[in-house]
């Protein structure tokens, strides 16, 4: 008798970590890019002489802190204290 084919979630499990890492990199990278463009547009509208690389550096440093401190901290906390529905 032939083994049953794995369910879609079972096929996804070996790739789960890489998919989640890719998701966070794309989301935070897109946020960084969007925020940099908006900050630059605001500075140009006000006639500021700040160079274009400064808002990009501000946003990149914020994105780096998200990736290095906040997301691992959230992962640690939710592993230590998992969410529970009910008492």
C-alpha positions in Angstrom: 0.0 0.0 0.0 1.2 3.5 -0.9 1.8 6.1 1.8 -0.6 9.0 1.8 0.7 12.2 0.3 1.7 14.8 2.9 -0.7 17.7 3.5 0.2 21.1 2.2 1.2 22.3 5.7 3.5 19.3 6.2 5.2 20.1 2.9 5.6 23.7 4.0 7.2 22.9 7.4 10.8 22.4 6.1 10.6 25.8 4.5 8.9 27.6 7.4 11.9 29.3 8.9 13.1 30.6 5.6 9.7 31.9 4.6 9.3 33.7 7.9 12.8 35.2 7.6 12.1 36.3 4.1 8.7 37.8 5.1 10.3 40.0 7.8 13.1 41.1 5.6 10.8 42.1 2.8 8.3 43.9 5.2 11.0 45.8 7.1 12.9 46.6 3.9 9.8 47.9 2.3 8.9 50.0 5.3 12.5 51.4 5.4 12.3 52.3 1.8 8.9 53.9 2.0 9.7 55.9 5.1 13.0 57.1 3.6 11.2 58.4 0.5 8.5 60.1 2.6 11.0 61.7 4.9 13.0 62.9 1.9 9.9 64.4 0.2 9.0 66.2 3.4 12.5 67.6 3.8 12.5 68.8 0.1 9.0 70.4 0.5 10.3 72.4 3.4 13.4 73.5 1.5 15.8 71.8 3.9 19.4 71.4 2.8 19.8 67.9 4.4 21.5 65.5 2.0 19.4 62.6 0.6 21.4 59.9 2.3 20.6 61.1 5.9 16.9 60.1 5.9 17.9 56.8 4.4 20.5 56.3 7.1 17.9 57.2 9.8 15.4 54.7 8.5 18.0 52.0 7.9 19.3 52.2 11.5 15.7 51.9 12.7 15.1 48.8 10.5 18.4 47.3 11.7 17.2 47.7 15.3 14.0 46.0 14.4 15.9 43.1 12.9 18.5 42.7 15.6 16.7 43.6 18.8 13.0 43.8 18.6 12.0 40.8 16.5 14.3 38.3 18.4 13.1 39.8 21.7 9.5 39.2 20.6 10.3 35.7 19.5 12.0 34.9 22.8 9.1 36.4 24.8 6.4 34.5 23.0 8.3 31.2 23.3 8.7 31.8 27.0 5.1 33.1 27.5 3.0 31.6 24.7 -0.3 33.2 23.9 -3.3 31.3 25.3 -7.0 31.6 24.6 -8.9 31.2 27.8 -7.7 30.6 31.3 
